[in-house]
Amino acid sequence: MNDKALVLGLYGSPRKGGNTELLLDEALTGAADAGVRTEAIRLCGLRVTPCTECLSCFNTGACVIDDDMQGLYPRLLEAEAVILASPIFFYGITAWAKAVVDRCQALWARKYVLHDPLLQGEKKRKGFFLSVGGTKGQRMFDGATLTVKYFFDAFNAAYAGELLFRGVDACGDIAKTPDALSQARAAGRNLAQDLRGSGR
Ligand SMILES: Cc1cc2nc3c(=O)[nH]c(=O)nc-3n(C[C@H](O)[C@H](O)[C@H](O)COP(=O)(O)O)c2cc1C
C-alpha cells in the first residue's frame, strides 16, 4: 500500500519525442520532485475501442467493451490528479485521447445517472491539460479545452489549469520555445504541492 498521492500522466500523441510528450515528462518530473507518485500511460499503446453508444453503462455504470480501457478506469479513479497531454489535431484532441474520453461515458453515467457516491460532492481530484498546436489560430484550443474539462468532470476532477502553446509544429520544437519546459515543470510541481497541501 503506497500512501503517496498519485499523479497520472496520459500521453495523447502518437509521436515519440514529440512536443506534448516533452511537456508531460517535465510536468511529471516537477510533480515527482514535490513528493508524489507519478505514472504515465501512452494512449496510442493501448487498445481502446471507440464508444459504441450501447448505453449499458446507464444501467450498470460499467462499460461492456472488453479492451484496455478496463485497466484505465481504475487508474483514473485511483489518481489524485490526471495530466492529459494532447496536441491539437483538427481543432480537437487526438483520436487516441478522444477514444478514452468517450469511453468515460461509463464514469459519466456512474456520476450523473446512477449518482454513485464515489463521484459526488466536492471535487478533490484535479485535472491539468497540456497542449500544443502547429499554427497560431486564436481559437485553436477552444474545442479541446471544453472536451477536456468535461472529461475531467466525468471522474469528478476539477480543472486545475492548462498550458497551451501555439505555433509549435516540428517534433521536439517545444524545447526551443522559451520557458515552455520550465513552465511545465513548475505546473507539475504546483499541482503536486496542491495535492499535498490538501492532505492527499
Ligand atoms: C492529423 C493532424 C492534425 C493537426 N491539426 C492541427 C490543427 O487543427 N491546428 C494546428 O494548429 N495544428 C495541427 N496539427 C499540428 C500539431 O498540432 C503539431 O504538429 C503539434 O506540435 C504536434 O504535437 P506532438 O509533437 O505532441 O504530437 C495537426 C497535426 C496532425 C498530424
The ligand as an ORCA input file, in Angstrom:
! r2SCAN-3c Opt
* xyz 0 1
  C      -3.631     14.887    -38.020
  C      -3.075     16.211    -37.591
  C      -3.933     17.278    -37.406
  C      -3.458     18.511    -36.988
  N      -4.339     19.530    -36.810
  C      -3.884     20.733    -36.381
  C      -4.789     21.825    -36.192
  O      -6.010     21.724    -36.362
  N      -4.293     23.008    -35.791
  C      -2.956     23.189    -35.571
  O      -2.546     24.280    -35.220
  N      -2.065     22.172    -35.713
  C      -2.495     20.945    -36.115
  N      -1.618     19.899    -36.260
  C      -0.194     20.082    -35.887
  C       0.139     19.544    -34.463
  O      -0.738     20.083    -33.502
  C       1.588     19.926    -34.110
  O       2.473     19.345    -35.034
  C       1.988     19.553    -32.694
  O       3.238     20.154    -32.409
  C       2.120     18.031    -32.516
  O       2.439     17.755    -31.176
  P       3.175     16.386    -30.720
  O       4.605     16.522    -31.141
  O       2.997     16.326    -29.274
  O       2.480     15.270    -31.436
  C      -2.062     18.670    -36.733
  C      -1.186     17.587    -36.923
  C      -1.695     16.372    -37.350
  C      -0.733     15.211    -37.549
*
